[in-house]
Amino acid sequence: MKPLPAPARLSPLFVAATLILGAGAAMAQTAPAAAPTAASPAAAPAQTVRLRGTIEAATPTSLTVKERGGQTVTLALSPTLVVQEVYPIALADIQPGSFIGTAALPQADGTQRAIAVTVFPESARGAGEGHRPFDLQPQSTMTNATVADVAGVSDAAGGAAKGRTLKLTYQGGEKTVIVPPGAPVVTFRGGDRSLLVPGASVSLTAQEVNGTPTATRINAGRNGFALPY
């Protein structure tokens, strides 16, 4: 099985990043670890990496993915693998009170121009709340926040509304995000391994488990739907 690159050699595309899709999944409770001693120092947690790309091959226990930069990586599938389906919705589905995540690019006037928007299901409200850098594009950001207000964006001639202006609020801050016409708007729901077929668009997180690069969470599109990030 082809290993992931050593941590020191990970390309920027593989740098660990906040995952907005699937961030609502509950974390299992575990017993507290014993305090480290001089004889048994605390082990460093396994590094989590992000891959985005297309499935080239799938078996019941492994997945081969060609990531967006062209590299092909083969991963084991965790027995506790979480799979979620990402699917498109309408821009009009973003309403005041919606909790969203948006990848965006900062603008000179202080606003953010959305690359894509994810509307979280109610069960994931509050997941990853805040504003931070994101690894999708140079200078891109990620904002997970509540929509306080939605306004239409008219064209230069004052015609019909094109796109939306979203006022977002999160603990400790707020952002104004312009969603241009055509920006992908998606949401997600629970899925299963039937989504993991050759040609499927995926975004996944992986860790080294017992020396083997292993996928632990996968977001996938159905029937050729390409994930925006």
HELIX and SHEET records of a PDB file:
HELIX    1   1 PRO A    7  ARG A    9  5                                   3    
HELIX    2   2 PRO A   12  PHE A   14  5                                   3    
HELIX    3   3 LEU A   91  ASP A   93  5                                   3    
HELIX    4   4 GLU A  122  ALA A  124  5                                   3    
HELIX    5   5 ARG A  193  LEU A  195  5                                   3    
SHEET    1   A10 GLY A 130  PRO A 133  0                                        
SHEET    2   A10 THR A 141  SER A 154 -1                                        
SHEET    3   A10 PHE A  99  PRO A 106 -1                                        
SHEET    4   A10 GLN A 112  VAL A 119 -1                                        
SHEET    5   A10 VAL A 185  GLY A 190  1                                        
SHEET    6   A10 THR A  72  PRO A  88 -1                                        
SHEET    7   A10 SER A  62  GLU A  67 -1                                        
SHEET    8   A10 VAL A  49  ALA A  58 -1                                        
SHEET    9   A10 SER A 201  VAL A 209 -1                                        
SHEET   10   A10 THR A 212  ALA A 220 -1                                        
SHEET    1   B 6 GLY A 130  PRO A 133  0                                        
SHEET    2   B 6 THR A 141  SER A 154 -1                                        
SHEET    3   B 6 PHE A  99  PRO A 106 -1                                        
SHEET    4   B 6 GLN A 112  VAL A 119 -1                                        
SHEET    5   B 6 GLY A 173  VAL A 179  1                                        
SHEET    6   B 6 ALA A 161  TYR A 170 -1                                        
END                                                                             
